[in-house]
Amino acid sequence: MNAATKLSGFALGLAAVFGAAYGVGQITGPASVVVADHDSEGTGPGDGHDTGAAGHDAGGEGPDQGAGGHLPGGLLVSDRGYTLVPVGAPAGEFAFRITGPDGEPVTGYDVSHDERMHLIVARRDLSGFRHVHPEMAADGTWRIASPLGSPGVWRAFADFIPTGGEPMTLGVDVTVPGDLVERPLPAPASSTTVDGYTVTLAGEPQPGHTTTLALTVSRAGAPVTDLEPYLGAYGHLVALRRGDLAYLHVHPEGAPGDGRTTPGPQVSFATEFPSAGAYRLYLDFRHGGVVRTAEFTVHVGEPGDTHAPDTPAPDAGTGTPGHGHD
């Protein structure tokens, strides 16, 4: 992806704050799908799942619309005639279909970043994150071992390109029952660690302006200069905005083997955050045959804290080991 290309699939729109009251509590019953009140076509969930009121407040940031005057991807369960439809699945499995403008399951997809479907799930307090790649059956049903983790309300994003169509991201809320404890968003920090690797973040993002975010990977104090390709690049970035889980999914400039892109230690992304707010960034990188995820909190355009501080925060948290990337 060209560095000048803005972050694609950025879901900044009608605020959908937490789909359940976080704190100390309990969610009972089987895992259920909640279709948030951003459904542009009023399409409900698929077979085999309980549904409930979305319960989202209309507070938070005001509507942010993308190019063309429509809500960008991620906040909508249905967009431009395509709908994300969760379907019944055995325990421990997650399954869904994408239906097209004709109402039939879509079976034709273009490969994007080495995959035909990217499934990203995140708990609404941003304490959990998984990026996986399900397999599609002949009938258009995508299936994978459930990537959902601890109890809470999770947002599932399907990121794909229907054959002959445009890239899009659809989203739906899924509730995992059990004892629920809200986890606060870690403080901003300029570095984080995961599995023995240290990743540092440089850049000062401001809303409405393109900024380069540079992420540098080291291990035991030495720069990592032999990163391995993952999804067609040396790094992969997802960001979610706290509150409405505004979504972006992008790759850095250059590509492995192009004769000019080095395999580390730095991976850079040309970014544009259209609005102020707190964001959680997730950098996937591969080294030694394992994909790992480094996580950061960034405050964009907020008074007194527009970028990551110069020193790590004690509660900045650690990244996620690579077993979460299928």
Backbone bond lengths (Angstrom), bond angles and torsions (degrees), N, CA, C in turn:
res aa  C-N    CA-C-N  psi(-1)  N-CA   C-N-CA  omega(-1)  CA-C   N-CA-C  phi
1 M - - - 1.467 - - 1.509 108.48 -
2 N 1.330 118.78 133.98 1.444 123.08 179.98 1.513 110.52 -64.37
3 A 1.337 116.07 140.82 1.461 119.31 -176.14 1.517 111.49 -62.83
4 A 1.357 116.39 -27.29 1.456 118.66 -178.61 1.507 112.40 -76.82
5 T 1.329 115.75 -11.20 1.460 119.16 -179.67 1.515 109.22 -72.61
6 K 1.311 116.68 128.91 1.453 120.06 179.98 1.513 109.68 -70.54
7 L 1.298 115.54 159.39 1.450 121.02 179.54 1.507 109.44 -56.74
8 S 1.337 115.40 125.75 1.454 119.58 -175.42 1.507 111.20 -91.32
9 G 1.321 115.22 159.81 1.450 121.39 177.35 1.508 113.00 66.92
10 F 1.331 118.94 27.95 1.462 120.39 -172.75 1.508 109.71 -80.64
11 A 1.328 115.09 112.86 1.454 119.70 -175.30 1.509 110.13 -92.46
12 L 1.323 116.05 87.88 1.454 120.35 176.80 1.514 106.62 -117.41
13 G 1.308 117.28 103.22 1.445 119.21 -174.69 1.499 111.05 -154.57
14 L 1.322 115.75 -154.60 1.451 122.89 -178.36 1.512 110.19 -48.31
15 A 1.331 117.88 122.84 1.466 121.65 -172.75 1.506 110.75 -63.17
16 A 1.351 115.05 134.47 1.459 121.23 174.31 1.502 106.60 -126.27
17 V 1.319 118.17 85.50 1.452 120.17 -178.81 1.498 109.59 -74.97
18 F 1.311 117.45 179.21 1.443 123.26 -160.75 1.515 112.47 -46.48
19 G 1.341 116.10 133.93 1.451 122.26 -178.66 1.508 112.55 -79.64
20 A 1.315 118.80 -2.67 1.461 122.27 174.63 1.511 106.70 -146.86
21 A 1.308 117.15 154.95 1.456 120.38 -179.02 1.516 108.34 -75.88
22 Y 1.338 116.16 108.51 1.447 119.58 179.85 1.516 110.14 -77.76
23 G 1.293 116.53 162.15 1.449 124.52 -176.18 1.507 106.65 141.68
24 V 1.300 118.44 -142.67 1.450 122.19 174.56 1.512 106.81 -104.45
25 G 1.300 117.94 120.41 1.450 121.06 -176.92 1.493 110.92 -171.33
26 Q 1.317 115.43 -161.92 1.456 120.26 -177.25 1.515 108.53 -146.21
27 I 1.315 115.34 138.10 1.456 121.78 172.25 1.515 106.57 -110.12
28 T 1.315 116.31 126.96 1.454 119.98 -175.36 1.516 110.69 -110.48
29 G 1.331 114.30 164.14 1.450 120.57 177.35 1.510 111.76 90.94
30 P 1.348 116.92 174.32 1.460 121.16 -179.46 1.517 111.20 -70.47
31 A 1.323 115.13 162.96 1.457 119.60 175.99 1.514 109.01 -54.28
32 S 1.319 116.78 133.69 1.458 119.98 -175.80 1.506 110.11 -133.49
33 V 1.320 114.75 156.43 1.446 121.92 179.10 1.510 108.73 -102.88
34 V 1.328 116.39 131.64 1.451 121.95 176.06 1.514 107.57 -116.43
35 V 1.316 117.53 116.40 1.448 120.77 177.58 1.514 107.71 -83.57
36 A 1.323 115.95 114.08 1.455 120.67 -175.31 1.516 110.46 -67.27
37 D 1.346 114.37 164.45 1.447 119.24 -175.12 1.517 112.69 -81.58
38 H 1.353 116.53 33.07 1.460 120.87 174.30 1.518 110.55 -109.46
39 D 1.306 118.15 10.36 1.455 121.85 -177.46 1.516 109.49 -67.93
40 S 1.334 116.43 112.75 1.447 119.64 -174.75 1.514 112.55 -72.82
41 E 1.333 116.81 -14.42 1.449 118.47 -177.23 1.515 112.64 -126.75
42 G 1.344 116.75 8.09 1.448 119.40 176.21 1.507 113.71 69.45
43 T 1.312 118.71 27.08 1.448 121.75 -177.18 1.512 110.07 -84.82
44 G 1.307 117.74 130.09 1.454 122.05 -179.40 1.495 112.01 -86.11
45 P 1.331 117.34 179.66 1.452 122.24 -179.64 1.510 111.23 -74.92
46 G 1.322 114.40 173.07 1.453 119.43 -177.10 1.514 111.87 -86.76
47 D 1.327 115.41 -167.37 1.450 122.38 -174.94 1.514 110.85 -69.86
48 G 1.337 115.28 152.36 1.450 120.46 166.89 1.500 115.72 83.54
49 H 1.325 119.01 8.40 1.454 121.11 -179.59 1.517 109.08 -129.17
50 D 1.341 115.08 141.54 1.445 119.48 173.01 1.520 108.86 -76.42
51 T 1.324 116.30 149.91 1.445 119.88 176.65 1.505 109.27 -122.18
52 G 1.297 116.09 159.23 1.452 120.26 178.71 1.504 109.67 -151.85
53 A 1.324 116.02 173.47 1.457 119.41 178.10 1.507 109.52 -63.18
54 A 1.301 114.82 140.15 1.458 118.73 -177.55 1.513 111.46 -65.70
55 G 1.303 116.92 -36.74 1.459 119.66 175.08 1.505 114.25 68.53
56 H 1.327 118.72 21.55 1.457 120.91 -178.49 1.513 109.92 -88.07
57 D 1.336 115.87 133.44 1.444 119.75 172.84 1.519 109.31 -77.51
58 A 1.294 114.68 158.73 1.459 119.40 179.41 1.512 111.80 -94.20
59 G 1.348 116.13 14.07 1.458 119.46 -177.59 1.501 111.97 -78.07
60 G 1.337 114.79 -167.40 1.457 120.11 179.83 1.514 110.29 85.62
61 E 1.342 115.18 -156.21 1.444 119.93 -177.33 1.523 110.46 -67.80
62 G 1.311 115.63 153.99 1.460 120.37 178.46 1.500 111.06 -74.35
63 P 1.344 117.29 174.49 1.453 121.29 -177.73 1.519 111.45 -61.33
64 D 1.327 116.32 134.20 1.453 123.22 172.66 1.509 106.73 -120.08
65 Q 1.297 117.51 118.75 1.450 119.92 -177.33 1.501 110.03 -106.99
66 G 1.333 114.78 147.59 1.446 120.77 -178.67 1.515 111.02 -86.45
67 A 1.338 114.00 -171.26 1.453 120.20 178.69 1.514 109.77 -57.94
68 G 1.318 115.80 141.10 1.454 119.89 178.81 1.512 112.37 86.99
69 G 1.358 118.50 -1.20 1.441 120.79 174.63 1.507 115.31 80.27
70 H 1.341 119.44 9.62 1.451 119.96 177.69 1.523 109.65 -113.18
71 L 1.320 115.44 159.19 1.456 119.62 178.88 1.521 110.08 -62.89
72 P 1.330 117.71 132.96 1.463 119.81 175.40 1.526 111.24 -65.70
73 G 1.324 115.90 177.70 1.457 120.12 -174.92 1.505 114.54 -71.12
74 G 1.336 115.72 166.30 1.450 122.07 173.16 1.508 114.73 99.30
75 L 1.336 118.42 -35.67 1.451 120.88 177.86 1.522 111.99 -90.60
76 L 1.319 116.92 -14.22 1.457 121.44 -177.09 1.524 111.06 -103.83
77 V 1.327 116.46 138.36 1.456 120.52 171.47 1.527 109.95 -84.51
78 S 1.334 116.60 -19.46 1.458 121.68 -179.93 1.516 109.12 -139.97
79 D 1.332 116.79 131.18 1.459 120.85 -176.18 1.520 109.35 -152.16
80 R 1.320 115.87 131.67 1.461 122.30 176.67 1.521 112.44 53.60
81 G 1.315 115.83 34.07 1.453 121.15 177.00 1.511 114.91 89.48
82 Y 1.314 118.14 -6.43 1.469 122.27 179.39 1.525 108.96 -102.49
83 T 1.335 116.69 138.93 1.457 122.01 -174.65 1.523 110.63 -133.52
84 L 1.321 116.04 135.53 1.456 122.65 173.94 1.528 108.11 -86.10
85 V 1.333 116.71 119.79 1.462 121.91 -174.20 1.524 109.47 -122.97
86 P 1.335 119.58 99.00 1.464 120.74 173.21 1.524 109.93 -61.84
87 V 1.324 117.18 143.92 1.463 121.58 -179.92 1.521 109.37 -127.36
88 G 1.329 115.43 160.53 1.445 120.20 179.15 1.516 111.80 -60.24
89 A 1.318 116.30 144.36 1.462 121.47 -177.70 1.514 108.71 -150.31
90 P 1.330 117.91 153.91 1.467 120.67 175.99 1.522 110.83 -60.33
91 A 1.321 116.01 159.88 1.463 120.91 177.27 1.524 109.92 -54.69
92 G 1.311 115.95 136.63 1.451 120.63 178.87 1.510 114.22 85.16
93 E 1.333 117.70 6.26 1.461 121.21 -179.98 1.513 109.41 -127.38
94 F 1.312 116.15 148.80 1.462 122.07 175.24 1.515 107.82 -120.48
95 A 1.340 116.24 133.01 1.460 120.77 -176.16 1.520 110.42 -140.87
96 F 1.317 115.11 148.05 1.459 120.14 178.97 1.523 109.43 -160.89
97 R 1.316 114.98 165.35 1.454 121.91 172.53 1.522 108.45 -128.34
98 I 1.324 114.77 160.23 1.455 121.88 167.44 1.526 106.47 -112.13
99 T 1.314 116.81 120.12 1.464 119.16 175.67 1.517 108.59 -98.08
100 G 1.338 114.79 148.73 1.454 120.89 -176.60 1.512 113.04 -97.48
101 P 1.316 117.24 -174.31 1.469 121.13 179.90 1.518 113.97 -57.47
102 D 1.340 117.22 -24.30 1.464 120.05 178.50 1.526 112.43 -87.26
103 G 1.329 116.91 1.46 1.457 120.92 179.66 1.508 114.52 83.79
104 E 1.320 117.63 -3.80 1.463 122.19 -178.71 1.524 110.66 -94.71
105 P 1.352 117.00 152.44 1.467 119.25 177.74 1.523 111.74 -59.38
106 V 1.310 116.16 136.74 1.456 122.09 176.72 1.529 108.87 -79.90
107 T 1.319 117.16 132.19 1.468 121.39 177.90 1.525 112.69 -120.61
108 G 1.329 117.28 -6.37 1.454 121.00 179.62 1.516 111.40 -109.11
109 Y 1.340 116.40 120.55 1.462 122.03 -178.38 1.522 109.59 -134.19
110 D 1.317 116.16 142.57 1.457 120.82 172.26 1.527 109.19 -82.48
111 V 1.330 115.91 147.47 1.460 120.75 175.13 1.518 108.32 -75.28
112 S 1.307 116.58 128.61 1.461 122.93 178.14 1.523 108.35 -131.13
113 H 1.323 117.08 119.84 1.462 121.20 -177.02 1.526 110.34 54.30
114 D 1.329 115.39 49.08 1.465 124.66 173.29 1.523 114.79 73.89
115 E 1.329 118.96 -0.27 1.463 120.85 -178.24 1.526 110.30 -136.69
116 R 1.340 115.91 154.35 1.460 119.98 175.71 1.528 112.33 -88.13
117 M 1.331 117.16 -20.14 1.457 120.53 179.42 1.520 109.46 -145.91
118 H 1.326 115.67 129.23 1.456 122.14 172.25 1.520 107.14 -111.04
119 L 1.315 116.52 123.21 1.456 121.73 176.13 1.519 107.95 -111.53
120 I 1.324 115.96 118.27 1.457 122.12 179.04 1.520 107.70 -116.99
121 V 1.319 117.12 131.23 1.460 120.51 176.91 1.522 108.66 -125.30
122 A 1.328 115.69 143.24 1.466 120.88 179.16 1.516 108.56 -146.36
123 R 1.329 116.12 136.61 1.458 119.44 173.78 1.518 108.23 -69.70
124 R 1.326 117.07 148.22 1.458 120.22 -171.18 1.528 113.49 -68.40
125 D 1.328 118.57 -16.47 1.461 118.60 171.73 1.529 111.37 -91.67
126 L 1.346 115.90 7.09 1.464 124.42 176.96 1.521 113.60 66.18
127 S 1.336 117.03 20.81 1.460 120.48 178.96 1.521 112.47 -88.83
128 G 1.306 118.23 -6.86 1.464 121.54 178.85 1.510 109.54 -135.61
129 F 1.338 116.99 144.88 1.469 121.94 -177.90 1.518 108.65 -154.09
130 R 1.324 116.42 134.53 1.472 121.89 172.81 1.519 108.97 -142.38
131 H 1.303 117.20 142.87 1.467 123.65 175.03 1.527 106.70 -127.68
132 V 1.325 115.96 112.48 1.464 121.07 -174.19 1.526 109.76 -132.82
133 H 1.335 115.26 171.68 1.458 120.99 -176.71 1.528 109.32 -133.26
134 P 1.337 116.66 99.36 1.467 120.08 -177.46 1.521 112.04 -72.52
135 E 1.315 114.87 169.66 1.467 122.42 177.40 1.526 108.83 -107.69
136 M 1.335 115.94 141.63 1.458 120.13 -178.51 1.517 111.16 -100.91
137 A 1.339 116.00 133.78 1.464 122.38 173.13 1.521 109.27 -83.31
138 A 1.314 115.42 170.38 1.462 120.61 -176.32 1.523 112.48 -61.27
139 D 1.339 117.13 -27.01 1.464 119.94 -178.24 1.527 113.31 -86.25
140 G 1.334 116.79 7.00 1.449 120.23 177.97 1.517 114.57 89.47
141 T 1.336 117.67 6.90 1.466 120.85 178.71 1.527 109.92 -87.89
142 W 1.323 115.58 127.30 1.460 122.01 176.48 1.525 108.40 -94.52
143 R 1.326 118.02 133.17 1.461 122.11 -177.64 1.524 110.41 -135.13
144 I 1.352 114.02 147.68 1.461 119.80 176.52 1.526 107.65 -163.86
145 A 1.332 116.32 154.28 1.459 119.44 171.45 1.516 108.45 -55.06
146 S 1.321 117.26 134.14 1.458 120.75 -170.99 1.526 111.57 -55.63
147 P 1.329 117.35 124.57 1.465 120.39 177.31 1.521 112.71 -86.07
148 L 1.334 117.56 -1.33 1.459 120.96 -177.06 1.520 109.94 -74.34
149 G 1.318 116.41 139.98 1.448 120.37 -175.39 1.511 113.25 -111.74
150 S 1.322 117.75 -115.08 1.453 123.17 -172.01 1.524 111.87 -65.55
151 P 1.349 116.93 158.08 1.465 120.25 -179.61 1.525 112.16 -56.42
152 G 1.322 114.59 144.11 1.453 120.36 179.72 1.506 110.63 148.51
153 V 1.310 115.56 -176.14 1.456 121.78 175.43 1.529 108.00 -95.96
154 W 1.307 115.30 123.30 1.456 122.78 179.91 1.522 109.37 -110.05
155 R 1.310 116.14 149.96 1.456 121.85 171.86 1.510 108.25 -105.88
156 A 1.331 116.59 125.75 1.457 122.09 178.11 1.522 108.57 -105.45
157 F 1.328 116.73 123.96 1.459 123.08 -179.74 1.529 109.30 -110.07
158 A 1.321 116.75 126.73 1.465 122.05 171.98 1.523 107.16 -103.57
159 D 1.328 116.49 116.66 1.462 123.56 -175.66 1.530 107.20 -113.07
160 F 1.340 117.64 118.14 1.466 119.86 -170.58 1.521 110.64 -161.11
161 I 1.341 114.90 170.51 1.462 122.38 173.24 1.525 107.66 -129.08
162 P 1.328 119.28 109.88 1.466 119.21 175.16 1.525 109.06 -66.64
163 T 1.312 117.64 141.94 1.459 121.55 -177.57 1.520 110.67 -53.09
164 G 1.333 115.52 123.92 1.453 120.73 -179.39 1.509 114.25 81.32
165 G 1.331 117.63 0.82 1.459 121.06 -177.64 1.514 112.23 -110.42
166 E 1.320 115.66 -164.64 1.453 122.59 -178.76 1.525 110.43 -103.73
167 P 1.337 117.86 153.88 1.468 119.78 174.75 1.523 110.52 -59.85
168 M 1.315 116.41 141.53 1.457 119.83 177.56 1.515 110.14 -152.57
169 T 1.326 114.02 160.52 1.453 121.76 176.25 1.515 108.16 -132.63
170 L 1.319 116.49 123.60 1.456 122.60 177.11 1.521 108.53 -111.69
171 G 1.329 117.86 151.11 1.457 120.71 -177.24 1.511 112.58 -138.48
172 V 1.336 115.26 151.32 1.460 121.94 177.26 1.521 108.23 -147.58
173 D 1.343 117.19 146.74 1.456 121.77 177.36 1.520 110.51 -87.39
174 V 1.329 115.84 139.32 1.462 122.56 177.91 1.521 107.70 -130.10
175 T 1.326 116.80 129.74 1.464 121.48 -178.56 1.522 110.85 -99.18
176 V 1.322 116.31 128.25 1.464 122.17 174.01 1.529 107.11 -103.77
177 P 1.343 118.85 118.58 1.465 120.53 -175.78 1.528 112.27 -73.48
178 G 1.332 114.90 161.34 1.460 120.79 177.05 1.513 111.23 133.33
179 D 1.328 115.98 -178.55 1.458 121.48 178.22 1.526 109.54 -64.15
180 L 1.298 115.72 130.08 1.454 121.68 -172.57 1.518 110.79 -116.52
181 V 1.321 116.26 126.08 1.456 122.20 175.87 1.521 107.82 -130.51
182 E 1.322 115.67 123.11 1.459 119.51 178.05 1.514 109.96 -70.25
183 R 1.321 115.72 138.80 1.451 121.62 176.08 1.521 108.45 -110.84
184 P 1.313 118.58 126.07 1.464 120.07 -178.91 1.518 111.19 -67.12
185 L 1.322 115.62 151.96 1.457 120.54 176.88 1.524 109.29 -67.83
186 P 1.335 118.50 127.99 1.467 119.37 178.72 1.524 111.54 -58.60
187 A 1.313 116.13 151.69 1.461 121.44 179.32 1.523 110.06 -67.92
188 P 1.333 117.07 154.22 1.464 119.40 175.15 1.524 111.33 -59.26
189 A 1.321 116.28 144.94 1.461 122.07 178.69 1.513 108.68 -152.80
190 S 1.318 116.17 152.72 1.458 120.64 -178.64 1.525 112.80 -88.40
191 S 1.338 117.83 -7.66 1.457 119.76 177.52 1.518 110.13 -149.20
192 T 1.313 114.36 157.66 1.452 121.01 176.54 1.520 107.80 -148.48
193 T 1.316 117.16 163.52 1.457 121.17 179.55 1.512 110.17 -123.62
194 V 1.320 115.10 149.34 1.452 122.00 175.46 1.518 108.19 -151.22
195 D 1.326 115.65 120.40 1.462 121.23 172.98 1.527 112.77 53.77
196 G 1.330 116.37 38.73 1.455 120.28 178.02 1.518 115.02 88.74
197 Y 1.305 117.94 -3.89 1.460 122.55 178.71 1.525 109.03 -101.81
198 T 1.322 116.04 143.23 1.460 121.96 173.73 1.523 108.36 -110.74
199 V 1.318 115.82 129.60 1.465 120.99 177.76 1.517 107.73 -119.85
200 T 1.333 116.33 126.73 1.462 121.43 178.88 1.518 109.45 -108.94
201 L 1.328 114.50 147.69 1.461 122.30 -177.00 1.512 109.34 -118.32
202 A 1.329 116.53 130.38 1.459 122.00 176.06 1.516 108.91 -129.15
203 G 1.321 115.92 142.52 1.453 121.71 -179.94 1.512 109.99 139.76
204 E 1.318 116.81 151.74 1.451 122.24 -178.22 1.526 109.08 -125.39
205 P 1.326 117.84 80.62 1.466 119.67 -176.41 1.519 112.10 -67.49
206 Q 1.316 115.42 138.39 1.446 122.52 174.73 1.529 107.97 -127.93
207 P 1.323 118.04 141.70 1.465 119.17 -178.52 1.515 111.92 -61.98
208 G 1.326 115.06 134.77 1.458 120.85 177.02 1.507 115.38 82.91
209 H 1.326 117.86 4.71 1.466 121.52 -179.39 1.530 109.68 -129.03
210 T 1.321 116.15 140.68 1.458 120.29 177.28 1.522 109.75 -77.19
211 T 1.315 115.94 128.13 1.460 122.67 -178.71 1.518 109.21 -132.71
212 T 1.318 116.56 142.29 1.453 120.35 174.94 1.525 109.64 -87.24
213 L 1.310 115.78 122.55 1.458 121.93 171.15 1.522 107.52 -99.20
214 A 1.305 117.01 121.16 1.459 122.17 -179.48 1.522 108.96 -109.48
215 L 1.320 116.15 124.11 1.463 121.68 178.73 1.519 108.49 -115.48
216 T 1.329 115.98 126.34 1.455 122.42 -174.34 1.520 109.60 -116.89
217 V 1.338 115.69 131.02 1.461 122.09 -174.68 1.528 109.48 -107.19
218 S 1.335 116.09 130.82 1.461 121.09 175.19 1.527 108.89 -136.39
219 R 1.334 114.81 164.53 1.466 120.97 178.12 1.510 108.33 -145.09
220 A 1.311 117.10 126.48 1.463 122.91 -178.34 1.524 111.04 54.59
221 G 1.325 116.19 36.32 1.446 121.40 177.62 1.507 115.30 82.79
222 A 1.331 118.54 -3.41 1.462 121.76 -178.79 1.514 110.15 -109.26
223 P 1.336 118.25 139.20 1.465 120.17 179.11 1.523 111.21 -65.00
224 V 1.307 115.56 142.08 1.466 121.56 177.01 1.522 107.89 -90.04
225 T 1.313 116.52 112.43 1.463 121.51 -175.31 1.521 112.58 -111.26
226 D 1.324 116.01 11.59 1.464 118.96 179.38 1.528 110.71 -132.49
227 L 1.343 115.30 47.14 1.453 118.90 172.75 1.527 109.81 -58.21
228 E 1.308 116.04 149.46 1.463 121.14 -177.69 1.524 109.94 -106.06
229 P 1.325 117.35 147.74 1.468 119.73 -179.02 1.529 111.56 -59.46
230 Y 1.318 115.02 138.97 1.458 122.52 174.12 1.516 107.60 -140.54
231 L 1.323 116.55 120.45 1.465 122.39 -177.80 1.529 111.11 54.79
232 G 1.340 115.55 40.77 1.452 120.81 174.07 1.505 115.74 79.56
233 A 1.339 118.10 12.79 1.461 120.66 -179.15 1.519 109.33 -154.55
234 Y 1.331 116.33 174.57 1.460 121.01 178.07 1.528 112.31 -90.14
235 G 1.303 116.57 0.17 1.446 120.49 175.90 1.509 110.02 -165.99
236 H 1.302 115.90 157.12 1.456 121.99 -176.98 1.523 107.56 -142.14
237 L 1.319 116.61 131.52 1.456 120.81 -173.51 1.520 111.74 -121.68
238 V 1.319 115.73 132.75 1.458 123.62 169.25 1.516 106.76 -123.76
239 A 1.324 117.61 140.08 1.457 121.43 174.60 1.515 109.42 -133.38
240 L 1.319 115.98 144.34 1.459 122.70 178.99 1.521 108.73 -131.52
241 R 1.332 115.20 135.72 1.454 119.38 178.52 1.517 109.74 -89.19
242 R 1.312 116.20 134.06 1.454 120.90 179.56 1.533 110.28 -61.77
243 G 1.328 114.97 137.86 1.462 120.39 178.04 1.505 111.76 104.99
244 D 1.344 117.19 -72.68 1.457 118.88 -178.60 1.520 112.73 -100.78
245 L 1.321 117.89 -1.50 1.455 123.83 -178.26 1.524 111.79 55.32
246 A 1.318 115.68 43.54 1.454 120.65 170.89 1.527 108.62 -51.78
247 Y 1.326 117.02 138.09 1.463 121.72 -165.08 1.522 111.97 -121.71
248 L 1.334 115.99 139.43 1.450 121.26 167.32 1.519 109.64 -141.13
249 H 1.323 115.27 153.55 1.467 123.21 -173.69 1.523 105.86 -149.82
250 V 1.315 117.60 113.91 1.459 119.91 -171.40 1.522 110.49 -151.51
251 H 1.314 115.39 159.21 1.459 122.05 175.51 1.520 109.11 -115.80
252 P 1.327 117.34 161.01 1.464 119.85 -176.99 1.521 112.41 -79.02
253 E 1.314 114.69 175.93 1.460 119.97 175.33 1.521 110.47 -66.45
254 G 1.316 115.39 147.96 1.455 120.21 175.52 1.512 112.77 80.07
255 A 1.328 114.57 173.88 1.459 121.02 -178.61 1.513 109.39 -149.85
256 P 1.326 116.94 149.83 1.460 119.68 176.97 1.532 111.04 -55.53
257 G 1.325 115.81 133.97 1.462 120.31 176.89 1.506 114.99 84.74
258 D 1.343 117.89 5.91 1.461 118.78 -179.40 1.523 112.98 -84.30
259 G 1.347 117.23 0.27 1.447 121.00 176.61 1.511 115.11 86.39
260 R 1.340 117.72 -4.23 1.456 119.44 -179.33 1.525 113.67 -136.25
261 T 1.327 116.96 -14.71 1.458 120.38 -178.07 1.515 109.66 -93.85
262 T 1.319 117.03 120.68 1.458 121.24 -177.93 1.528 110.40 -86.89
263 P 1.336 117.23 148.74 1.475 121.41 -178.73 1.524 112.79 -83.28
264 G 1.304 116.73 53.80 1.454 121.11 179.73 1.510 110.88 105.21
265 P 1.321 115.53 176.72 1.467 126.61 2.45 1.531 114.15 -79.22
266 Q 1.356 116.78 -11.33 1.464 119.48 -174.52 1.515 111.34 -103.55
267 V 1.320 114.88 137.25 1.458 122.37 173.57 1.523 106.51 -124.57
268 S 1.344 116.70 124.98 1.457 120.45 -173.64 1.525 111.26 -116.30
269 F 1.319 114.82 146.59 1.458 122.06 -179.08 1.526 109.23 -131.20
270 A 1.327 117.17 129.30 1.459 120.71 171.32 1.521 107.23 -82.25
271 T 1.325 116.22 116.85 1.454 120.86 -171.60 1.518 110.93 -121.77
272 E 1.322 114.91 151.11 1.456 120.21 170.06 1.518 108.67 -140.15
273 F 1.314 116.14 119.03 1.457 122.28 176.28 1.531 107.50 -101.36
274 P 1.311 118.76 109.21 1.461 120.16 -174.10 1.526 114.43 -69.19
275 S 1.331 118.96 -14.25 1.461 119.30 -178.23 1.517 110.27 -142.28
276 A 1.319 114.89 160.44 1.449 120.81 176.07 1.525 110.09 -73.71
277 G 1.332 115.64 157.19 1.451 120.25 176.65 1.503 111.98 151.40
278 A 1.330 115.40 176.89 1.458 122.00 176.10 1.522 108.78 -94.31
279 Y 1.310 116.52 132.70 1.460 123.06 -178.24 1.526 109.60 -125.87
280 R 1.300 115.43 149.82 1.460 121.73 171.20 1.516 107.24 -110.52
281 L 1.344 116.86 125.10 1.454 122.96 -179.93 1.523 109.88 -104.21
282 Y 1.324 115.63 140.72 1.469 121.81 179.69 1.529 108.18 -128.70
283 L 1.326 116.06 111.68 1.458 121.95 178.69 1.516 109.30 -102.15
284 D 1.323 116.48 119.28 1.462 122.20 172.93 1.525 109.07 -94.82
285 F 1.324 116.97 133.36 1.462 121.07 173.82 1.522 108.42 -145.24
286 R 1.340 115.19 152.21 1.467 120.69 -178.94 1.526 110.04 -114.40
287 H 1.341 114.68 133.72 1.466 120.42 174.93 1.513 107.91 -153.62
288 G 1.321 117.29 137.01 1.457 120.91 -177.67 1.518 112.67 63.53
289 G 1.323 116.51 27.78 1.460 120.64 177.90 1.515 114.66 79.66
290 V 1.337 118.55 5.79 1.465 122.25 -177.40 1.526 109.29 -123.06
291 V 1.322 115.75 135.38 1.463 121.33 175.40 1.522 108.81 -91.68
292 R 1.308 116.06 130.21 1.454 122.24 179.06 1.524 109.20 -124.05
293 T 1.326 115.64 158.02 1.459 120.87 -179.67 1.518 110.09 -123.49
294 A 1.325 115.71 121.99 1.463 122.10 174.36 1.526 107.87 -99.94
295 E 1.338 116.75 134.69 1.453 121.57 -173.88 1.529 110.83 -118.46
296 F 1.329 115.28 140.61 1.461 121.62 179.57 1.525 109.67 -137.09
297 T 1.321 115.95 151.46 1.451 122.21 166.78 1.519 108.10 -106.06
298 V 1.331 116.45 132.32 1.457 122.07 178.71 1.519 108.71 -129.81
299 H 1.321 116.81 132.25 1.465 122.10 173.13 1.525 108.02 -99.89
300 V 1.307 116.46 121.34 1.452 122.27 -176.47 1.523 109.57 -105.78
301 G 1.342 115.88 119.60 1.448 120.71 172.80 1.506 115.43 66.49
302 E 1.343 117.86 22.14 1.452 120.23 178.64 1.524 109.40 -98.25
303 P 1.313 118.08 138.99 1.477 120.80 -175.28 1.521 111.78 -53.70
304 G 1.337 114.87 128.78 1.460 120.59 174.49 1.510 114.48 77.98
305 D 1.331 118.31 -0.70 1.466 118.86 -177.44 1.516 108.61 -159.64
306 T 1.336 116.39 76.18 1.450 120.66 -175.68 1.516 113.43 -95.72
307 H 1.334 117.23 -9.00 1.450 119.20 -179.26 1.522 109.50 -155.64
308 A 1.318 115.16 175.50 1.461 119.35 -179.18 1.512 110.53 -63.31
309 P 1.338 118.27 139.07 1.463 120.87 179.68 1.516 111.23 -71.00
310 D 1.327 114.96 171.68 1.465 119.87 -175.93 1.516 113.33 -76.80
311 T 1.327 117.48 -17.19 1.453 119.48 -179.32 1.514 110.10 -125.55
312 P 1.329 117.96 147.83 1.458 120.22 -178.96 1.521 110.98 -64.09
313 A 1.321 115.83 143.88 1.454 120.42 173.33 1.515 109.15 -82.54
314 P 1.351 118.37 145.01 1.467 120.26 -177.51 1.512 113.16 -58.61
315 D 1.352 117.22 -31.87 1.456 119.16 -177.26 1.515 111.78 -105.57
316 A 1.331 116.39 27.82 1.461 119.51 -175.83 1.509 111.88 -64.93
317 G 1.316 117.60 -21.34 1.452 119.76 177.11 1.508 111.56 86.48
318 T 1.303 115.46 172.48 1.447 121.70 179.15 1.501 109.64 -118.87
319 G 1.296 116.05 167.39 1.459 121.39 -179.93 1.509 111.47 -77.46
320 T 1.306 113.08 -170.18 1.456 120.07 -174.95 1.512 109.81 -116.60
321 P 1.341 120.42 128.53 1.458 122.08 179.31 1.510 111.80 -59.39
322 G 1.343 115.68 160.45 1.447 120.75 -171.05 1.505 116.85 -72.04
323 H 1.332 119.98 -5.95 1.460 118.55 -179.51 1.510 111.99 -66.80
324 G 1.320 116.78 -10.98 1.462 119.51 178.87 1.506 113.73 -84.93
325 H 1.313 119.39 10.15 1.453 121.84 -177.34 1.520 108.57 -122.06
326 D 1.324 115.74 101.80 1.458 120.69 179.63 1.515 110.71 -103.41
